[in-house]
Amino acid sequence: MAIFAILMQLPQPRLIETIKSTYPNDHYAFTDTIWLVSTTGTVTDISAKLGIFDPKEPSKPIIGAAAIFAVSSYSGRAPQTLWDWLRVKLEAPTSG
């Protein structure tokens, strides 16, 4: 599976609830403004699913504002729960 980081300037309860409901078993809250999701697809797919921006429907009402990045590698100092989540998600088989 791929990991994507969703970065918000400010906490957005509606967007956070959408992340939780769209990716119920595949999200990790690093902070109230930084979330990770594990899924297949692209940043554009995630943006559309979460109601941030859909290039196919640019006038569709938005749920929230955030920047989404694909995570290609990682390093640093963080809680063990983050490293465990990343390891499990990156080792998960992709469906297809």
A tleap script that builds the chain and sets N, CA, C and O, in Angstrom:
source leaprc.protein.ff14SB
mol = sequence {
  NMET ALA ILE PHE ALA ILE LEU MET GLN LEU
  PRO GLN PRO ARG LEU ILE GLU THR ILE LYS
  SER THR TYR PRO ASN ASP HIE TYR ALA PHE
  THR ASP THR ILE TRP LEU VAL SER THR THR
  GLY THR VAL THR ASP ILE SER ALA LYS LEU
  GLY ILE PHE ASP PRO LYS GLU PRO SER LYS
  PRO ILE ILE GLY ALA ALA ALA ILE PHE ALA
  VAL SER SER TYR SER GLY ARG ALA PRO GLN
  THR LEU TRP ASP TRP LEU ARG VAL LYS LEU
  GLU ALA PRO THR SER CGLY
}
set mol.1.N position { 0.849 -1.182 0.000 }
set mol.1.CA position { 0.000 0.000 0.000 }
set mol.1.C position { 0.890 1.239 0.000 }
set mol.1.O position { 2.044 1.195 0.425 }
set mol.2.N position { 0.345 2.309 -0.470 }
set mol.2.CA position { 1.053 3.589 -0.460 }
set mol.2.C position { 0.583 4.418 0.732 }
set mol.2.O position { -0.535 4.255 1.221 }
set mol.3.N position { 1.452 5.300 1.181 }
set mol.3.CA position { 1.138 6.196 2.286 }
set mol.3.C position { 1.039 7.613 1.746 }
set mol.3.O position { 1.863 8.044 0.939 }
set mol.4.N position { 0.025 8.327 2.201 }
set mol.4.CA position { -0.184 9.718 1.804 }
set mol.4.C position { -0.339 10.581 3.050 }
set mol.4.O position { -1.007 10.194 4.009 }
set mol.5.N position { 0.283 11.751 3.024 }
set mol.5.CA position { 0.167 12.705 4.127 }
set mol.5.C position { -0.831 13.781 3.740 }
set mol.5.O position { -0.770 14.329 2.639 }
set mol.6.N position { -1.741 14.078 4.640 }
set mol.6.CA position { -2.744 15.126 4.437 }
set mol.6.C position { -2.438 16.222 5.448 }
set mol.6.O position { -2.519 16.006 6.658 }
set mol.7.N position { -2.084 17.403 4.938 }
set mol.7.CA position { -1.656 18.514 5.780 }
set mol.7.C position { -2.670 19.646 5.723 }
set mol.7.O position { -2.987 20.160 4.651 }
set mol.8.N position { -3.173 20.025 6.889 }
set mol.8.CA position { -4.135 21.124 7.007 }
set mol.8.C position { -3.470 22.269 7.762 }
set mol.8.O position { -2.663 22.033 8.661 }
set mol.9.N position { -3.801 23.497 7.406 }
set mol.9.CA position { -3.280 24.637 8.161 }
set mol.9.C position { -3.896 24.698 9.549 }
set mol.9.O position { -3.212 24.974 10.535 }
set mol.10.N position { -5.177 24.440 9.611 }
set mol.10.CA position { -5.932 24.467 10.861 }
set mol.10.C position { -6.760 23.195 10.964 }
set mol.10.O position { -7.100 22.607 9.937 }
set mol.11.N position { -7.094 22.753 12.172 }
set mol.11.CA position { -7.971 21.585 12.300 }
set mol.11.C position { -9.312 21.838 11.607 }
set mol.11.O position { -9.881 22.925 11.714 }
set mol.12.N position { -9.798 20.840 10.907 }
set mol.12.CA position { -11.068 20.941 10.186 }
set mol.12.C position { -11.913 19.717 10.535 }
set mol.12.O position { -11.778 18.668 9.905 }
set mol.13.N position { -12.774 19.849 11.527 }
set mol.13.CA position { -13.554 18.692 11.990 }
set mol.13.C position { -14.294 17.946 10.884 }
set mol.13.O position { -14.340 16.715 10.896 }
set mol.14.N position { -14.859 18.657 9.951 }
set mol.14.CA position { -15.614 17.983 8.875 }
set mol.14.C position { -14.682 17.153 7.993 }
set mol.14.O position { -15.017 16.027 7.626 }
set mol.15.N position { -13.526 17.698 7.653 }
set mol.15.CA position { -12.558 16.956 6.846 }
set mol.15.C position { -12.002 15.772 7.638 }
set mol.15.O position { -11.820 14.688 7.084 }
set mol.16.N position { -11.735 15.969 8.905 }
set mol.16.CA position { -11.230 14.888 9.749 }
set mol.16.C position { -12.238 13.742 9.814 }
set mol.16.O position { -11.853 12.578 9.710 }
set mol.17.N position { -13.509 14.056 9.984 }
set mol.17.CA position { -14.539 13.013 9.998 }
set mol.17.C position { -14.618 12.297 8.655 }
set mol.17.O position { -14.875 11.094 8.606 }
set mol.18.N position { -14.400 13.027 7.571 }
set mol.18.CA position { -14.418 12.420 6.241 }
set mol.18.C position { -13.230 11.477 6.065 }
set mol.18.O position { -13.374 10.400 5.487 }
set mol.19.N position { -12.058 11.875 6.560 }
set mol.19.CA position { -10.891 10.986 6.513 }
set mol.19.C position { -11.198 9.704 7.280 }
set mol.19.O position { -10.952 8.603 6.788 }
set mol.20.N position { -11.733 9.853 8.482 }
set mol.20.CA position { -12.044 8.684 9.315 }
set mol.20.C position { -13.065 7.760 8.659 }
set mol.20.O position { -12.919 6.539 8.716 }
set mol.21.N position { -14.091 8.328 8.039 }
set mol.21.CA position { -15.132 7.491 7.443 }
set mol.21.C position { -14.723 6.918 6.085 }
set mol.21.O position { -15.160 5.827 5.721 }
set mol.22.N position { -13.893 7.640 5.336 }
set mol.22.CA position { -13.455 7.157 4.029 }
set mol.22.C position { -12.380 6.089 4.160 }
set mol.22.O position { -12.334 5.148 3.368 }
set mol.23.N position { -11.523 6.235 5.153 }
set mol.23.CA position { -10.426 5.296 5.390 }
set mol.23.C position { -10.490 4.783 6.836 }
set mol.23.O position { -9.571 5.028 7.617 }
set mol.24.N position { -11.565 4.075 7.195 }
set mol.24.CA position { -11.793 3.724 8.610 }
set mol.24.C position { -10.677 2.891 9.247 }
set mol.24.O position { -10.410 3.042 10.439 }
set mol.25.N position { -10.037 2.035 8.497 }
set mol.25.CA position { -8.970 1.197 9.045 }
set mol.25.C position { -7.595 1.571 8.501 }
set mol.25.O position { -6.611 0.875 8.749 }
set mol.26.N position { -7.536 2.662 7.769 }
set mol.26.CA position { -6.296 3.022 7.082 }
set mol.26.C position { -5.903 4.475 7.281 }
set mol.26.O position { -5.359 5.100 6.371 }
set mol.27.N position { -6.171 5.015 8.455 }
set mol.27.CA position { -5.739 6.388 8.745 }
set mol.27.C position { -4.969 6.432 10.053 }
set mol.27.O position { -5.141 5.582 10.926 }
set mol.28.N position { -4.116 7.441 10.167 }
set mol.28.CA position { -3.342 7.649 11.382 }
set mol.28.C position { -3.305 9.152 11.648 }
set mol.28.O position { -2.892 9.925 10.782 }
set mol.29.N position { -3.725 9.563 12.815 }
set mol.29.CA position { -3.697 10.977 13.195 }
set mol.29.C position { -2.364 11.268 13.865 }
set mol.29.O position { -2.142 10.875 15.010 }
set mol.30.N position { -1.482 11.949 13.162 }
set mol.30.CA position { -0.199 12.341 13.742 }
set mol.30.C position { -0.404 13.546 14.656 }
set mol.30.O position { 0.111 13.585 15.774 }
set mol.31.N position { -1.161 14.527 14.169 }
set mol.31.CA position { -1.617 15.671 14.972 }
set mol.31.C position { -3.031 15.982 14.506 }
set mol.31.O position { -3.576 15.272 13.662 }
set mol.32.N position { -3.627 17.036 15.047 }
set mol.32.CA position { -4.970 17.384 14.591 }
set mol.32.C position { -4.965 18.050 13.210 }
set mol.32.O position { -6.025 18.304 12.639 }
set mol.33.N position { -3.777 18.329 12.679 }
set mol.33.CA position { -3.690 18.915 11.333 }
set mol.33.C position { -2.842 18.090 10.370 }
set mol.33.O position { -2.693 18.464 9.207 }
set mol.34.N position { -2.290 16.984 10.835 }
set mol.34.CA position { -1.484 16.103 9.984 }
set mol.34.C position { -2.021 14.684 10.117 }
set mol.34.O position { -1.986 14.083 11.191 }
set mol.35.N position { -2.515 14.170 9.007 }
set mol.35.CA position { -3.087 12.829 8.971 }
set mol.35.C position { -2.383 12.014 7.895 }
set mol.35.O position { -1.943 12.561 6.884 }
set mol.36.N position { -2.278 10.729 8.111 }
set mol.36.CA position { -1.744 9.813 7.118 }
set mol.36.C position { -2.840 8.841 6.726 }
set mol.36.O position { -3.649 8.434 7.560 }
set mol.37.N position { -2.864 8.469 5.451 }
set mol.37.CA position { -3.765 7.417 4.990 }
set mol.37.C position { -2.965 6.427 4.168 }
set mol.37.O position { -1.991 6.783 3.506 }
set mol.38.N position { -3.389 5.198 4.222 }
set mol.38.CA position { -2.786 4.129 3.445 }
set mol.38.C position { -3.831 3.640 2.454 }
set mol.38.O position { -4.912 3.199 2.844 }
set mol.39.N position { -3.502 3.722 1.176 }
set mol.39.CA position { -4.457 3.322 0.149 }
set mol.39.C position { -3.733 3.167 -1.181 }
set mol.39.O position { -2.535 3.436 -1.279 }
set mol.40.N position { -4.446 2.744 -2.177 }
set mol.40.CA position { -3.932 2.735 -3.542 }
set mol.40.C position { -4.448 3.994 -4.218 }
set mol.40.O position { -5.297 4.695 -3.667 }
set mol.41.N position { -3.952 4.278 -5.383 }
set mol.41.CA position { -4.423 5.449 -6.116 }
set mol.41.C position { -3.413 6.579 -6.085 }
set mol.41.O position { -2.227 6.379 -5.823 }
set mol.42.N position { -3.920 7.776 -6.361 }
set mol.42.CA position { -3.072 8.950 -6.479 }
set mol.42.C position { -3.524 10.036 -5.502 }
set mol.42.O position { -4.571 9.922 -4.865 }
set mol.43.N position { -2.719 11.079 -5.400 }
set mol.43.CA position { -3.112 12.211 -4.562 }
set mol.43.C position { -4.394 12.843 -5.099 }
set mol.43.O position { -5.213 13.328 -4.318 }
set mol.44.N position { -4.576 12.847 -6.395 }
set mol.44.CA position { -5.794 13.397 -6.994 }
set mol.44.C position { -7.011 12.557 -6.610 }
set mol.44.O position { -8.075 13.105 -6.323 }
set mol.45.N position { -6.862 11.242 -6.604 }
set mol.45.CA position { -7.955 10.352 -6.189 }
set mol.45.C position { -8.365 10.644 -4.745 }
set mol.45.O position { -9.552 10.753 -4.438 }
set mol.46.N position { -7.377 10.768 -3.869 }
set mol.46.CA position { -7.662 11.030 -2.459 }
set mol.46.C position { -8.323 12.387 -2.287 }
set mol.46.O position { -9.296 12.522 -1.544 }
set mol.47.N position { -7.796 13.385 -2.970 }
set mol.47.CA position { -8.376 14.726 -2.899 }
set mol.47.C position { -9.850 14.716 -3.307 }
set mol.47.O position { -10.685 15.343 -2.654 }
set mol.48.N position { -10.158 14.013 -4.373 }
set mol.48.CA position { -11.546 13.925 -4.839 }
set mol.48.C position { -12.415 13.173 -3.840 }
set mol.48.O position { -13.528 13.606 -3.541 }
set mol.49.N position { -11.920 12.047 -3.318 }
set mol.49.CA position { -12.692 11.242 -2.352 }
set mol.49.C position { -12.994 12.015 -1.076 }
set mol.49.O position { -14.064 11.869 -0.485 }
set mol.50.N position { -12.028 12.848 -0.656 }
set mol.50.CA position { -12.198 13.581 0.602 }
set mol.50.C position { -12.943 14.898 0.437 }
set mol.50.O position { -13.273 15.553 1.426 }
set mol.51.N position { -13.207 15.288 -0.796 }
set mol.51.CA position { -13.919 16.544 -1.013 }
set mol.51.C position { -13.038 17.765 -0.865 }
set mol.51.O position { -13.505 18.833 -0.468 }
set mol.52.N position { -11.749 17.608 -1.187 }
set mol.52.CA position { -10.826 18.746 -1.148 }
set mol.52.C position { -10.841 19.443 -2.507 }
set mol.52.O position { -11.083 20.647 -2.589 }
set mol.53.N position { -10.581 18.684 -3.566 }
set mol.53.CA position { -10.685 19.202 -4.923 }
set mol.53.C position { -10.774 18.036 -5.888 }
set mol.53.O position { -9.995 17.087 -5.803 }
set mol.54.N position { -11.726 18.111 -6.805 }
set mol.54.CA position { -11.899 17.089 -7.823 }
set mol.54.C position { -11.775 17.765 -9.182 }
set mol.54.O position { -12.672 18.511 -9.575 }
set mol.55.N position { -10.678 17.521 -9.916 }
set mol.55.CA position { -10.507 18.182 -11.212 }
set mol.55.C position { -11.584 17.816 -12.229 }
set mol.55.O position { -11.819 18.559 -13.182 }
set mol.56.N position { -12.241 16.667 -12.025 }
set mol.56.CA position { -13.328 16.271 -12.925 }
set mol.56.C position { -14.605 17.038 -12.626 }
set mol.56.O position { -15.472 17.173 -13.489 }
set mol.57.N position { -14.719 17.544 -11.393 }
set mol.57.CA position { -15.880 18.330 -10.974 }
set mol.57.C position { -15.399 19.537 -10.158 }
set mol.57.O position { -15.635 19.596 -8.951 }
set mol.58.N position { -14.725 20.500 -10.805 }
set mol.58.CA position { -14.123 21.612 -10.073 }
set mol.58.C position { -15.108 22.512 -9.325 }
set mol.58.O position { -14.711 23.216 -8.397 }
set mol.59.N position { -16.372 22.501 -9.711 }
set mol.59.CA position { -17.346 23.351 -9.022 }
set mol.59.C position { -18.065 22.617 -7.886 }
set mol.59.O position { -18.927 23.191 -7.220 }
set mol.60.N position { -17.711 21.357 -7.669 }
set mol.60.CA position { -18.307 20.566 -6.582 }
set mol.60.C position { -17.971 21.225 -5.243 }
set mol.60.O position { -16.833 21.650 -5.042 }
set mol.61.N position { -18.937 21.319 -4.324 }
set mol.61.CA position { -18.659 21.923 -3.011 }
set mol.61.C position { -17.534 21.178 -2.281 }
set mol.61.O position { -17.443 19.952 -2.344 }
set mol.62.N position { -16.691 21.935 -1.597 }
set mol.62.CA position { -15.572 21.326 -0.895 }
set mol.62.C position { -15.925 21.016 0.558 }
set mol.62.O position { -16.768 21.675 1.166 }
set mol.63.N position { -15.267 20.010 1.090 }
set mol.63.CA position { -15.437 19.634 2.499 }
set mol.63.C position { -14.358 20.301 3.342 }
set mol.63.O position { -14.593 20.645 4.500 }
set mol.64.N position { -13.176 20.483 2.758 }
set mol.64.CA position { -12.081 21.094 3.497 }
set mol.64.C position { -10.935 21.438 2.571 }
set mol.64.O position { -10.973 21.159 1.372 }
set mol.65.N position { -9.913 22.052 3.149 }
set mol.65.CA position { -8.727 22.445 2.385 }
set mol.65.C position { -7.510 21.787 3.012 }
set mol.65.O position { -7.330 21.818 4.229 }
set mol.66.N position { -6.675 21.188 2.167 }
set mol.66.CA position { -5.462 20.531 2.643 }
set mol.66.C position { -4.541 20.275 1.464 }
set mol.66.O position { -4.971 20.282 0.310 }
set mol.67.N position { -3.276 20.050 1.766 }
set mol.67.CA position { -2.303 19.607 0.773 }
set mol.67.C position { -2.082 18.118 1.014 }
set mol.67.O position { -2.006 17.668 2.157 }
set mol.68.N position { -1.980 17.363 -0.069 }
set mol.68.CA position { -1.788 15.916 0.023 }
set mol.68.C position { -0.481 15.562 -0.682 }
set mol.68.O position { -0.223 15.996 -1.804 }
set mol.69.N position { 0.335 14.763 0.004 }
set mol.69.CA position { 1.614 14.344 -0.541 }
set mol.69.C position { 1.735 12.830 -0.469 }
set mol.69.O position { 1.305 12.212 0.506 }
set mol.70.N position { 2.320 12.235 -1.501 }
set mol.70.CA position { 2.665 10.817 -1.449 }
set mol.70.C position { 3.973 10.702 -0.666 }
set mol.70.O position { 4.894 11.493 -0.869 }
set mol.71.N position { 4.050 9.731 0.214 }
set mol.71.CA position { 5.236 9.542 1.049 }
set mol.71.C position { 6.117 8.474 0.408 }
set mol.71.O position { 5.700 7.325 0.261 }
set mol.72.N position { 7.329 8.855 0.031 }
set mol.72.CA position { 8.223 7.891 -0.609 }
set mol.72.C position { 9.250 7.317 0.362 }
set mol.72.O position { 9.769 6.224 0.139 }
set mol.73.N position { 9.544 8.036 1.424 }
set mol.73.CA position { 10.439 7.529 2.458 }
set mol.73.C position { 10.182 8.330 3.728 }
set mol.73.O position { 9.479 9.341 3.712 }
set mol.74.N position { 10.762 7.861 4.823 }
set mol.74.CA position { 10.534 8.562 6.080 }
set mol.74.C position { 11.688 8.308 7.041 }
set mol.74.O position { 12.399 7.309 6.938 }
set mol.75.N position { 11.852 9.226 7.964 }
set mol.75.CA position { 12.864 9.116 8.999 }
set mol.75.C position { 12.542 10.143 10.067 }
set mol.75.O position { 11.792 11.084 9.807 }
set mol.76.N position { 13.077 9.988 11.232 }
set mol.76.CA position { 12.890 10.990 12.265 }
set mol.76.C position { 12.668 10.385 13.629 }
set mol.76.O position { 12.982 9.222 13.882 }
set mol.77.N position { 12.124 11.202 14.493 }
set mol.77.CA position { 11.826 10.794 15.865 }
set mol.77.C position { 10.338 11.042 16.082 }
set mol.77.O position { 9.851 12.163 15.928 }
set mol.78.N position { 9.633 9.989 16.438 }
set mol.78.CA position { 8.178 10.076 16.624 }
set mol.78.C position { 7.744 8.928 17.529 }
set mol.78.O position { 8.539 8.040 17.835 }
set mol.79.N position { 6.488 8.945 17.955 }
set mol.79.CA position { 5.996 7.849 18.794 }
set mol.79.C position { 6.106 6.490 18.077 }
set mol.79.O position { 5.958 6.406 16.858 }
set mol.80.N position { 6.361 5.460 18.837 }
set mol.80.CA position { 6.488 4.113 18.284 }
set mol.80.C position { 5.239 3.697 17.521 }
set mol.80.O position { 5.324 2.921 16.569 }
set mol.81.N position { 4.079 4.206 17.929 }
set mol.81.CA position { 2.837 3.848 17.232 }
set mol.81.C position { 2.876 4.275 15.769 }
set mol.81.O position { 2.318 3.590 14.912 }
set mol.82.N position { 3.526 5.395 15.474 }
set mol.82.CA position { 3.650 5.829 14.075 }
set mol.82.C position { 4.496 4.845 13.286 }
set mol.82.O position { 4.096 4.419 12.203 }
set mol.83.N position { 5.658 4.478 13.810 }
set mol.83.CA position { 6.543 3.561 13.084 }
set mol.83.C position { 5.870 2.203 12.880 }
set mol.83.O position { 6.003 1.589 11.821 }
set mol.84.N position { 5.151 1.743 13.895 }
set mol.84.CA position { 4.434 0.471 13.770 }
set mol.84.C position { 3.364 0.550 12.692 }
set mol.84.O position { 3.237 -0.363 11.876 }
set mol.85.N position { 2.584 1.646 12.680 }
set mol.85.CA position { 1.531 1.822 11.683 }
set mol.85.C position { 2.135 1.850 10.281 }
set mol.85.O position { 1.638 1.183 9.373 }
set mol.86.N position { 3.213 2.626 10.104 }
set mol.86.CA position { 3.863 2.713 8.796 }
set mol.86.C position { 4.359 1.344 8.328 }
set mol.86.O position { 4.157 0.970 7.173 }
set mol.87.N position { 4.997 0.611 9.208 }
set mol.87.CA position { 5.521 -0.697 8.835 }
set mol.87.C position { 4.396 -1.624 8.380 }
set mol.87.O position { 4.500 -2.268 7.336 }
set mol.88.N position { 3.328 -1.688 9.162 }
set mol.88.CA position { 2.198 -2.562 8.818 }
set mol.88.C position { 1.575 -2.154 7.479 }
set mol.88.O position { 1.310 -3.003 6.628 }
set mol.89.N position { 1.349 -0.874 7.302 }
set mol.89.CA position { 0.687 -0.413 6.078 }
set mol.89.C position { 1.575 -0.571 4.839 }
set mol.89.O position { 1.089 -0.932 3.767 }
set mol.90.N position { 2.863 -0.303 4.985 }
set mol.90.CA position { 3.751 -0.433 3.832 }
set mol.90.C position { 3.985 -1.889 3.435 }
set mol.90.O position { 4.291 -2.186 2.281 }
set mol.91.N position { 3.838 -2.785 4.399 }
set mol.91.CA position { 4.009 -4.204 4.109 }
set mol.91.C position { 2.723 -4.875 3.641 }
set mol.91.O position { 2.750 -6.023 3.196 }
set mol.92.N position { 1.591 -4.166 3.737 }
set mol.92.CA position { 0.307 -4.746 3.330 }
set mol.92.C position { 0.290 -4.956 1.822 }
set mol.92.O position { 0.751 -4.106 1.061 }
set mol.93.N position { -0.247 -6.096 1.400 }
set mol.93.CA position { -0.342 -6.343 -0.043 }
set mol.93.C position { -1.339 -5.376 -0.692 }
set mol.93.O position { -2.330 -4.974 -0.083 }
set mol.94.N position { -1.051 -5.025 -1.917 }
set mol.94.CA position { -1.989 -4.184 -2.657 }
set mol.94.C position { -2.945 -5.080 -3.412 }
set mol.94.O position { -2.568 -6.142 -3.907 }
set mol.95.N position { -4.189 -4.638 -3.492 }
set mol.95.CA position { -5.175 -5.418 -4.248 }
set mol.95.C position { -5.163 -4.938 -5.682 }
set mol.95.O position { -4.819 -3.786 -5.946 }
set mol.96.N position { -5.515 -5.765 -6.575 }
set mol.96.CA position { -5.549 -5.309 -7.943 }
set mol.96.C position { -5.480 -6.434 -8.849 }
set mol.96.O position { -5.496 -6.248 -10.065 }
savepdb mol mol.pdb
quit
